[in-house]
Amino acid sequence: MPTLKRFAALFPLVLAAHAYAGSLQVSPIRVDLSAEQPAAVMKLHNSGSAPITAQVRVFGWSQTLDEDHLDEAQQIVASPPIISIPAGGDQTVRILHTSREAPAGEETYRLLVDEIPQAETARTSGVRMQLRYSVPVFAGAPANVVMPKVDFALEHVPVDGKTSRLVLRASNRDATHAQLSQVRIEWQNGRTTELAPGLLGYALAHAARQWPVTDAAAGVSTATVHAIVNGKPVSERVTLDSKLVVSSAK
């Protein structure tokens, strides 16, 4: 197994699989572990009329500006890694932080749950599509966590030396993750660009993440970024020039 996987390469499989409406359902959709509670239980439900088999794996989760990365995880295990679920039935998976030492800071992981296609179903239907859930796992967040400070910027980044693209950058300067949802840009001329009606993504602790802005208003110099950060509304005004947007508090 490669020690580094691009989560961006895995994500389209999630979208295609959900369109297929597979029978595997997973709960909860995120897992939080701590020194006081180093273990959690996840329920896998089979809503179909035939038994299914699922594989559960845990990967360390890190970020660069344009991509999420997955690599081998040493501190988190999921048991059992392969599970059979009868029709209409439930099974549980235990997620455990194995280290006896408290983490130095927040650790971030992705738990991948794959429905393994059954050979008989694929043979009769001609369809071999795999349903995948990707569940964020956060371990070792400090007590009394405050909402992380996220600085937004709009920046033109080069594409091929001749052209550039506009991106929204979210820089997380704090020690815990920031979940970004309902993100929209209100331009100076009154137009609005919606980047995501629901979840846009995460900026992990002390990391920056950026997303393309494909419907920017022309001839504007300022904009206001509106977002829900860890469940709380945030608005930040930014100033745009031809190369770089300098972020400033609203």
Order of alpha helices (4+ residues) and beta strands (2+ residues): beta-alpha-beta-beta-beta-beta-beta-beta-beta-beta-beta-alpha-beta-beta-beta-beta-beta-beta-beta-beta-beta
